[in-house]
Amino acid sequence: MISMADISTILSRYDENDIKIATVCSHSALQIFHGARMEGFATIGISTARNRPYYESFPIAKPDIFIEIDDYKDILNKDIQEKLMKENAIIIPHGSFVEYIGADNILEYLLVPMFGNRLTLLWEGDRRRQRRWFDEAGIPTPKVYDSPFEVDRRVIVKLHGAKGGSRYFTASNRYDLESKLQKLGYREGYVIEEYIAGVRYYPHFFLSPLGRPNIPGIGYGSLELLGIDRRLEVIDEVYRGWPDVIEDYLDFTVTGNQPVVLREKLLIDLLEIAVRLVSTSRKLFHPGLVGPFCIETIYNPKRGFIVFEVSARIVAGTNLYTSGSPYSVFYYNEPMSTGRRIAREIKKAIKEDKLETIIY
């Protein structure tokens, strides 16, 4: 695994007066480029030839420099990495970046400095590690079954990694589950979770190690709630198939996002959960969460918030709030997207000579 010391050595050779923000042209890239530009950074878009003209069509959000590749894993090629480092590039990871290149490849072969703590890739991409993180944080989670033989209620089966809900499925009992696993050919790489009825909320947080403590239990740094969304999945349209629901509707693939404002009294519970996750992350994988993260929850009136996943990076739902959200206005008297917030953190770190605090 590439160490922090390796990245620090590379970062020490950078010209801090010419730092550029880079990412793959997908997921939340337009927001990242737009936010970086608002904070005065030049940007680099890593793109296929097919995607490039579409990103060029957004005049205020298009990257200043394009690096074309045939396949996203080409980012790991020596010449591409050297080109990025020559440009003093800091990569901003997002869901597509992690999924296309692979968490293991990023940990083992990506030498380009990356915003945040890349150790989070080990913990967000493996649901068993996530469960340990949640358990040690003492937060409510769905029941997880070690094998189909233990299933005693309706369950949902999820794959490891950033799959956006693709190929998830539900089963009503043990026998239904065994039949579907056999039919789909799943032998490993999945988790069986209790299916919980409730409303889904996806709050977007930002943890700044450079900020002043602003909330009880945070220890050091500041925690901001920059927005909340809910995800639009194919299964949300299942009512269109009533009374004869076709199987194609039973699909959990995320296709879009909707803005959400939570009842204010429930914000306290969410913030408490976020603080626990931050504090525990610092014990499990130092320096823990850095920058944007999203807690994926279901709210059940009888059980409260149940946390089923965490995304330790910028999530696509933040694209709803490119000019800020109903929550970001309580921190900033100006438009503040998560993409811009990342750029501002990098800008602050450069000014305070603390880039190594937020880059790995």
Buried (B, 14 or more C-beta within 10 A) or exposed (E): EBEBEEBBEBBEEBEEEEBBBBBBBBBBBBBBBBBBBBBEBBBBBBBBEEBBEEBBEEEEBBBBBBBBBEEBEBBBEEEBBEBBBEBBBBBBBBBBBBBBBBBEBBBEBBBBBBBBBBBBBBBBBBBEBBBBBBEBBEBBBBBBBEEBEEBEEBBBBBBBBBBBBEBBBBBEEBEBBBEBBEEEEBEEEBBBBBBBEBEBBBBBBBBBBBBEEEBEEBEEBBBBBBBBBBBBBBBBEBEEEEEEEEEEBBBBBBEBBEEBEBEEEEBEBBBBBBBBBBBBBBEBBEBBBBBBBBBBBBBBEEEBBBBBBBBBBBBBBBBBBBEBBEBBEEBBEEBBBBBBBBBBBBBBBBEEEBBBBBBB
